[in-house]
Amino acid sequence: MKGFAAGFASAIAASAALAVSWFFLRDGTTDEPCAGLCGRGTACAAGRCVVAGDDREAVASVEPKARGRRGHRRGSRRSAARSDGSEVQPEISDDMDLGPQQVDMEQGGERQLSNTTIEATMGRSFGAIRRCILVAQADREDPVHGRMSIGLRIRPTGEVGAVTVRPPPALATSDLGPCVRGVVSRIRFPSFDGREMAVAYPVTLD
């Protein structure tokens, strides 16, 4: 009986020591709540670490961001959802896939015609211009040498507007000017996006 009483007293003492140890572990001698065991985003309430209510709301209000393979932000055709159910319209970035861009080469599409395009188009009608020169010199004993200057205005539609022809002085009274003017006025250039172009096209007579 004495052994039982001694064992029971030892058990009571051990339980009391455990209770005292838990009391100091929980409340302890430190002023920090929950003995400083609550991490970031949690708070001590009634001796327990719980998720802070304000932080939960902050996390829910963060909008998702689409990122590329290397962490760069990129545009997306899909709409992201906010916490209130509304949609976030996708942003347009420089690297967004807008699909293939088509340029109709037959319709031009350039802001201005290049010198290469103008020379190539004029060159296709040079045979007719040369015939005008030969006809103008047919009645002359000596061929005329010099320079003929052709000025023209090209409309955005590719049509030729005003045409001026300045033949060499020796052929000023011939039909060279009207003949060349008629040939050039019928030329059609590729269309382009821009203002009317003024072009000077010199021709050397050998």
C-alpha positions as CSV (number, residue, x, y, z in Angstrom):
1,M,0.0,0.0,0.0
2,K,2.9,2.3,0.8
3,G,4.5,1.5,-2.5
4,F,1.3,2.3,-4.3
5,A,0.9,5.6,-2.5
6,A,4.5,6.5,-3.2
7,G,4.1,5.6,-6.9
8,F,0.9,7.6,-7.1
9,A,2.5,10.6,-5.4
10,S,5.4,10.3,-7.9
11,A,2.9,10.3,-10.8
12,I,1.1,13.3,-9.4
13,A,4.5,15.1,-9.0
14,A,5.5,14.3,-12.6
15,S,2.2,15.5,-13.9
16,A,2.5,18.7,-12.0
17,A,6.0,19.2,-13.3
18,L,4.8,18.6,-16.8
19,A,2.0,21.1,-16.4
20,V,4.4,23.7,-15.0
21,S,6.8,23.1,-17.8
22,W,4.0,23.5,-20.4
23,F,2.8,26.6,-18.6
24,F,6.2,28.2,-18.9
25,L,6.6,27.0,-22.5
26,R,3.3,28.6,-23.5
27,D,3.2,31.7,-21.4
28,G,6.9,31.7,-20.4
29,T,8.9,34.6,-19.3
30,T,9.0,36.2,-22.8
31,D,6.7,39.0,-23.8
32,E,6.2,37.7,-27.4
33,P,2.8,36.2,-28.2
34,C,2.8,32.4,-28.7
35,A,6.4,32.5,-27.7
36,G,7.4,33.9,-31.0
37,L,6.4,30.8,-32.9
38,C,4.0,32.4,-35.4
39,G,5.6,33.2,-38.7
40,R,4.9,35.8,-41.4
41,G,1.3,36.1,-42.4
42,T,0.0,34.6,-39.1
43,A,-1.0,36.0,-35.8
44,C,-1.3,34.7,-32.2
45,A,-4.9,34.4,-31.1
46,A,-6.0,32.6,-27.9
47,G,-2.5,31.0,-27.7
48,R,-2.7,29.6,-31.3
49,C,-1.1,30.8,-34.5
50,V,-3.8,31.6,-37.1
51,V,-3.7,33.1,-40.6
52,A,-4.1,36.9,-40.4
53,G,-7.4,38.1,-41.9
54,D,-5.9,41.2,-43.6
55,D,-3.2,39.1,-45.3
56,R,-5.8,36.7,-46.7
57,E,-7.6,39.6,-48.3
58,A,-4.4,41.0,-49.7
59,V,-3.5,37.7,-51.3
60,A,-6.9,37.3,-52.9
61,S,-6.7,40.8,-54.5
62,V,-3.4,40.1,-56.4
63,E,-4.0,39.9,-60.1
64,P,-2.3,37.1,-62.1
65,K,0.5,38.2,-64.5
66,A,1.3,36.2,-67.6
67,R,5.1,35.8,-68.1
68,G,7.2,34.4,-70.9
69,R,9.7,31.6,-70.7
70,R,12.4,33.8,-69.4
71,G,10.3,35.8,-67.0
72,H,9.6,38.7,-69.3
73,R,6.0,39.9,-69.3
74,R,4.2,39.2,-72.5
75,G,0.8,40.0,-74.0
76,S,-2.0,37.4,-74.0
77,R,-5.2,37.1,-75.8
78,R,-6.9,35.6,-72.7
79,S,-8.5,37.7,-70.0
80,A,-7.4,37.2,-66.4
81,A,-10.0,37.3,-63.6
82,R,-9.9,39.6,-60.6
83,S,-11.0,38.5,-57.2
84,D,-14.4,40.3,-57.6
85,G,-15.2,38.3,-60.8
86,S,-14.5,41.0,-63.3
87,E,-12.2,40.5,-66.2
88,V,-8.8,42.1,-66.7
89,Q,-8.4,43.2,-70.3
90,P,-5.1,41.8,-71.9
91,E,-2.3,44.3,-72.4
92,I,-0.7,44.7,-75.8
93,S,3.0,44.4,-75.9
94,D,5.5,44.7,-78.7
95,D,6.0,41.0,-78.9
96,M,2.3,40.1,-79.1
97,D,1.5,37.8,-82.0
98,L,-0.8,39.9,-84.2
99,G,-0.8,37.5,-87.1
100,P,0.8,37.7,-90.5
101,Q,0.9,41.1,-92.1
102,Q,0.1,41.0,-95.8
103,V,1.4,43.5,-98.4
104,D,0.0,43.4,-101.9
105,M,3.0,44.0,-104.1
106,E,0.8,44.6,-107.1
107,Q,-1.0,47.4,-105.3
108,G,2.3,49.0,-104.1
109,G,2.0,49.7,-100.4
110,E,5.1,51.8,-100.2
111,R,5.0,55.3,-98.8
112,Q,7.1,56.5,-101.8
113,L,8.3,54.8,-104.9
114,S,12.0,54.0,-105.0
115,N,14.3,55.2,-107.7
116,T,14.7,51.6,-108.8
117,T,10.9,51.2,-109.3
118,I,10.7,54.5,-111.2
119,E,13.6,53.7,-113.5
120,A,12.3,50.2,-114.2
121,T,8.8,51.5,-115.0
122,M,10.1,54.2,-117.3
123,G,12.5,51.8,-118.9
124,R,9.6,49.7,-120.2
125,S,8.4,52.7,-122.2
126,F,11.9,53.8,-123.3
127,G,11.4,52.1,-126.7
128,A,8.5,54.4,-127.5
129,I,10.5,57.5,-126.3
130,R,13.4,56.5,-128.5
131,R,11.1,56.3,-131.5
132,C,10.0,59.9,-130.8
133,I,13.6,60.9,-130.9
134,L,14.3,59.1,-134.2
135,V,11.2,60.6,-135.8
136,A,12.2,64.1,-134.7
137,Q,15.7,63.8,-136.2
138,A,14.6,62.0,-139.4
139,D,14.8,65.2,-141.6
140,R,18.1,66.4,-140.2
141,E,21.4,65.7,-141.9
142,D,23.4,65.6,-138.7
143,P,22.0,64.0,-135.6
144,V,21.4,66.2,-132.6
145,H,23.3,65.6,-129.4
146,G,22.3,66.9,-126.1
147,R,20.1,66.3,-123.2
148,M,16.3,66.1,-122.9
149,S,14.8,66.6,-119.5
150,I,11.4,64.9,-118.7
151,G,9.5,66.1,-115.6
152,L,6.4,64.2,-114.4
153,R,4.2,64.0,-111.4
154,I,3.1,60.5,-110.1
155,R,-0.1,60.3,-108.2
156,P,-0.6,57.8,-105.3
157,T,-2.8,55.7,-107.7
158,G,0.1,55.2,-110.0
159,E,-1.3,57.5,-112.7
160,V,0.9,60.2,-114.3
161,G,-0.3,63.8,-113.8
162,A,1.4,66.7,-115.4
163,V,4.3,66.0,-117.8
164,T,6.9,68.6,-119.1
165,V,9.4,67.9,-121.8
166,R,12.4,70.1,-122.5
167,P,14.2,68.8,-125.6
168,P,17.6,70.1,-126.8
169,P,17.5,73.6,-128.3
170,A,18.0,72.2,-131.8
171,L,14.8,70.2,-131.5
172,A,12.7,72.7,-129.5
173,T,10.4,73.4,-132.5
174,S,10.1,69.7,-133.5
175,D,7.4,67.2,-132.5
176,L,9.7,65.6,-130.0
177,G,8.2,67.3,-127.0
178,P,4.5,66.4,-127.7
179,C,5.5,62.9,-128.8
180,V,7.4,62.1,-125.6
181,R,4.7,63.8,-123.5
182,G,2.1,61.5,-124.9
183,V,4.2,58.4,-124.2
184,V,4.9,59.4,-120.6
185,S,1.3,60.4,-119.8
186,R,0.2,56.8,-120.5
187,I,2.7,55.1,-118.2
188,R,1.3,53.5,-115.1
189,F,3.4,53.1,-111.9
190,P,2.6,51.0,-108.9
191,S,0.3,52.7,-106.4
192,F,1.7,53.8,-103.1
193,D,0.7,55.3,-99.8
194,G,1.8,58.9,-99.7
195,R,1.7,62.3,-101.5
196,E,2.1,63.0,-105.2
197,M,5.7,62.6,-106.3
198,A,7.6,65.0,-108.6
199,V,10.2,63.1,-110.7
200,A,12.9,64.4,-113.1
201,Y,14.0,61.9,-115.7
202,P,16.9,63.1,-118.0
203,V,17.6,61.4,-121.3
204,T,20.9,61.9,-123.2
205,L,20.8,62.0,-127.0
206,D,24.0,60.6,-128.5
